[in-house]
Amino acid sequence: MQPIDGNALAGPLSELFRFDLTETTGECRHCGDTTVLARALVYPDPSGYVVRCSACGDVLLAIVSTEKRTWLDLSGIAGLQIPQ
Amino acid sequence: MVGSWHVGTVVATNTETPTGRSIVFDVPGWTGNLAGQHVDVRLSAPDGYQAVRSYSIASADASERVQLAVDKLPDGEVSPYLVDDLQVGDQVEFRGPLGGWFVWRPTDVGPVQLIAGGSGAVPLVAMARAHAAAQSNEDFRMLYSVREAADAFFASELQSLANEHFALDWIYTRKAPEGAARPAGRITADDLARLALPATSNPLVFVCGPTGFVETVASQLVELGHDPQRVKTERFGGK
């Protein structure tokens, strides 16, 4: 499967955050690469998204949706800089 | 606005290519969008099944009219419906405008290089339109790669926008028009060196197209000396 860009997540993430998370800068917990989330690589699948660091390929975050809840795993991100 | 769904009604369609068309929707309450933004389109079947796909917006103005352009994916779930079946008066749901990163604002300063593969031209057409509407004097160049001339979206409009501040060049990958200087073939680093703004002018570069195309072009740009932070990409998957 071929990835798409992080900016494609603006819609799904707008259901969860009050700001555009794709414009925030995140630090990869695995390799330390620090860049805007819009540059991450997104692997969509029917139940959600796996988002990987464009530098090291490790998982930054995952979103899995079921009928009852959305599970958001941000464990690959060490921190986010959110524009004011 | 963002995060909530609203209804758009088809007011016009236009065949753009053998497999693609543009669609204008009337979206009450739409407050405009930036050039390069996208929408999520949601279709609902009578049995409740829903499908959501992202499409770039071709229009970039403050009206309640939103123009999309869609290429039909042979095994697609949504695009064949949008290209073949959707008719004037039909309604779909929209969420957006979305994404504040792959955008060009008329207040942005500095030269811009647009590089499109196939229907990846759509958000870049929005930027070219915004650049023309703002009568911006910033240097814009567009390099548009298509299989053959008939596969180009908004071809005549793009040609009409060409002037001293907007240069348009074509790459034909399968069949070049008669008299074309360059034989048909995929885009190369040599094409970029010849036809794109040089790294020395430090342009902002927007690349949009199928994932393979975008990755090839982005790595060639970096090899040519472009700052990776100045290269913005939008991959839409596929071949």
Interface residues (C-beta under 8 A of the other chain):
Chain A: M1 Q2 P3 I4 D5 N7 A8 A10 G11 P12 S14 E15 D20 T22 E23 V36 A38 R39 P44
Chain B: V2 G3 H38 V39 D40 V52 S54 R95 G96 L98 G99 G100 W101 F102 P210 T211 G212 K232 T233 E234 R235 F236 G237 G238
